[in-house]
Amino acid sequence: MIGAGKMKQYGNVLEKPLSKGRHEVSLSAFAFLFSELVQYNQTQVDNIAELERRLEDAGYAVGARVLELLCHREKGNRRETRLLGILSFVHSTVWKVLFGKVADSLEKGTEHEDEYMISEKELLVNRFISIPKDMGTFNCGAFVAGIVRGVLDSAGFPAVVTAHFVPMEGLQRPRTTILIKFAEEVIKREARLG
Amino acid sequence: MAPLPPRSGDAVFANIERVNAELFSLTYGAIVRQLLTDLEEVDEVNKQLDQMGYNIGVRLIDEFLAKSNVSRCADFKETADVIAKVGFKMFLGVTASVTNWDADGMSCSLILEDNPLVDFVELPDTCQGLYYCNILSGVIRGALEMLCTSY
């Protein structure tokens, strides 16, 4: 049966050398895996909000680990303490490592002080997914929203992160926007730091 | 039109779109974690992973045949070789080795030295008996079943 062999002789996984991170798998392998994740969760829930929450929770776990990995590998264990710092970390480094390119844009919300938006024309996870009409505004980008929430939370910037479709003229498929709403304590702390 | 020659796993892998293997490993880890939380029994999780792999396999075989142009395999030995060299390379970017053939030539083992699914993973004692990569056995089963072989 698969998975039962003991090839490497390391005592535990922490002793293995950390890979350089240039290993790749095919996009279709990831797309198949992600579709199974969504399909499995669909069988476990009754409504769309639950489904989004479960995808977000799955993404949260990924985000927490991604932060650890990238902090160690890319930034030499330096910790971000400023809001713009962590946002540009997510927008550039995290996106570049996970999706192969930096996010399309990072904007500050105009209506509220604590809102920021990361936009992407076509999220990698949504590439092979089409949402049926009866699922309304459901967006599988909830997984990516979960990743962002995991990164921000573990970095000490608690936030509520959601994914939304934003129709754009001239584009056949709507753009996806990840809306980040920081908790009050983050804004207060940022103001104190000046 | 003359039939196209079969492409090697490396050639196909070089031509398709790729994603970071860490995203893949972490997503798979999230799936296994969700299953363990929901199902709690290690055997149930193994079964569910196999089923998910089966669902993937029945769709994956189309893409495999379309992109790799392999010709019909003459026997099981060739099939195992193609899976190990072309199939795994095309999707996971690693090759497997085929060993442990039994006397009839009816069963063998595929050994993966470098498995992207298990990067960063360590199984705790509470999960002994969990076949972490069981999704792979489901994928192979699904793909082969679609080829009207009953392995």
Boltz contact constraints between the chains, C-beta under 6 A:
constraints:
  - contact:
      token1: [A, 1]
      token2: [B, 131]
      max_distance: 6.0
  - contact:
      token1: [A, 2]
      token2: [B, 131]
      max_distance: 6.0
  - contact:
      token1: [A, 2]
      token2: [B, 133]
      max_distance: 6.0
  - contact:
      token1: [A, 2]
      token2: [B, 136]
      max_distance: 6.0
  - contact:
      token1: [A, 2]
      token2: [B, 137]
      max_distance: 6.0
  - contact:
      token1: [A, 3]
      token2: [B, 131]
      max_distance: 6.0
  - contact:
      token1: [A, 3]
      token2: [B, 132]
      max_distance: 6.0
  - contact:
      token1: [A, 3]
      token2: [B, 133]
      max_distance: 6.0
  - contact:
      token1: [A, 12]
      token2: [B, 122]
      max_distance: 6.0
  - contact:
      token1: [A, 13]
      token2: [B, 122]
      max_distance: 6.0
  - contact:
      token1: [A, 23]
      token2: [B, 21]
      max_distance: 6.0
  - contact:
      token1: [A, 24]
      token2: [B, 18]
      max_distance: 6.0
  - contact:
      token1: [A, 24]
      token2: [B, 21]
      max_distance: 6.0
  - contact:
      token1: [A, 24]
      token2: [B, 93]
      max_distance: 6.0
  - contact:
      token1: [A, 25]
      token2: [B, 21]
      max_distance: 6.0
  - contact:
      token1: [A, 25]
      token2: [B, 24]
      max_distance: 6.0
  - contact:
      token1: [A, 25]
      token2: [B, 92]
      max_distance: 6.0
  - contact:
      token1: [A, 25]
      token2: [B, 93]
      max_distance: 6.0
  - contact:
      token1: [A, 25]
      token2: [B, 116]
      max_distance: 6.0
  - contact:
      token1: [A, 26]
      token2: [B, 16]
      max_distance: 6.0
  - contact:
      token1: [A, 26]
      token2: [B, 18]
      max_distance: 6.0
  - contact:
      token1: [A, 26]
      token2: [B, 91]
      max_distance: 6.0
  - contact:
      token1: [A, 27]
      token2: [B, 17]
      max_distance: 6.0
  - contact:
      token1: [A, 27]
      token2: [B, 19]
      max_distance: 6.0
  - contact:
      token1: [A, 28]
      token2: [B, 63]
      max_distance: 6.0
  - contact:
      token1: [A, 29]
      token2: [B, 91]
      max_distance: 6.0
  - contact:
      token1: [A, 30]
      token2: [B, 19]
      max_distance: 6.0
  - contact:
      token1: [A, 30]
      token2: [B, 24]
      max_distance: 6.0
  - contact:
      token1: [A, 32]
      token2: [B, 56]
      max_distance: 6.0
  - contact:
      token1: [A, 33]
      token2: [B, 27]
      max_distance: 6.0
  - contact:
      token1: [A, 36]
      token2: [B, 52]
      max_distance: 6.0
  - contact:
      token1: [A, 36]
      token2: [B, 56]
      max_distance: 6.0
  - contact:
      token1: [A, 37]
      token2: [B, 31]
      max_distance: 6.0
  - contact:
      token1: [A, 58]
      token2: [B, 30]
      max_distance: 6.0
  - contact:
      token1: [A, 58]
      token2: [B, 34]
      max_distance: 6.0
  - contact:
      token1: [A, 61]
      token2: [B, 30]
      max_distance: 6.0
  - contact:
      token1: [A, 62]
      token2: [B, 26]
      max_distance: 6.0
  - contact:
      token1: [A, 62]
      token2: [B, 30]
      max_distance: 6.0
  - contact:
      token1: [A, 65]
      token2: [B, 26]
      max_distance: 6.0
  - contact:
      token1: [A, 98]
      token2: [B, 20]
      max_distance: 6.0
  - contact:
      token1: [A, 98]
      token2: [B, 23]
      max_distance: 6.0
